[in-house]
Amino acid sequence: MAMPRPTAAQFAYGTCTVIFSTLAMLLLSRTSSGPGVALIAVAALALGLLVAMTVPQPKARAVTAVPAHRLTAHREPVQVPAAARVSAGAGEATRGRAA
């Protein structure tokens, strides 16, 4: 079974979690030793992965078959108000006078 691809939200939440949790743990622990920083980095990565994996996945849309007669159905013409109608040559005539 193939793993689903991560969404943009999962990347964003995971990245923000890693960055902010690393900064918070480093500031709160006041560690400066190499192993301490490495432990905090690993803990932040694990926390970011946990957060990214718990972001809800978008629901897949159900594909339904459309009957053939609905694909070629006749549609009623759209009624356009007279005020909104513009003749094809009106814009050309206006541009010609301005030049």
N, C-alpha and C positions, 0 to 999 in steps of 0.2 A: 504494500500500500504506500503510495507516494505521499510525502509530507506536503501540506498546503504551503504556498508561498506567504511570507510575512507581509502584512499590510504596512502602509506608511504610518498608521497610528501606532502599530507595534514597534516600529523602528524609533519613532519619536519618543514614546513613553519609556522604552528601554534605555535609550541614549540619555535622556534627561535623568532617569533614575541612577544610572551609573555615575554620571558627572556630579550630581548633587549629593548622592550618598557618599561618594569618595571624599568630596570636600568636607562634608559634615563630620565624617568619621575621623579624618585627619585633623580637623580643628579641635574636635572634642577629645581625642586621645592624646594629642600633642606628641605624637611619636615622631622620631627622626631616624630611627634605625632602619636598615634595609629590610630585614625580615618583617618588621611591623608594618612598613609601607606595602610590602608585597602581600601580606595577609589582608590588609584593608582593601587593596586592589582586587584580590580574588573574591572577597566577600561582596564588594560592590558589583563586580561582574555577575556573580551568582544572583544577587538581588535584582539587577537589571534584566537578566534572563527570565527570572520568575515573573516580574511585572510584565514583560513583553509577551510572555506566553499566556497570561491570564486576561489580556485585553480581548474582549469578545470579537469573534470572527463575524464578518457580515454574512447574513443569511443568503444562501444561493436561491436564485429565483427558479421557480418551477417552470419548465418549458411545456407549453400546451400547444397541441396541434390546432391550426386554424383551417377551417374548411375552405376548399378551393373557391366556393361561390362568394366567400367574404373577401377574398383577396382582390377580386375584380368587381366589387360592388359599385354601382352607380352612385355618385355623390351629388347632392343638390348643389347648384351654383351658389356662391356666396354673394349676397346682396351688398353692394358698395354704395354708400350715400352719394348723391350727386355732388355735394360740396367736396368730397374727397377725390373725385375723378379729375384727372388732368389729361388733356389731349397730348398726344405724342409730340407734336410740333411746338407746343407752347414754350418749353424750355429752350429750344433751339432759337426761336425768334427772340426771346429775351436776351440770350447771350449775344446774338448778332447785333442788336441795337447798342448794347453796352460797349462793344468793341470799337 
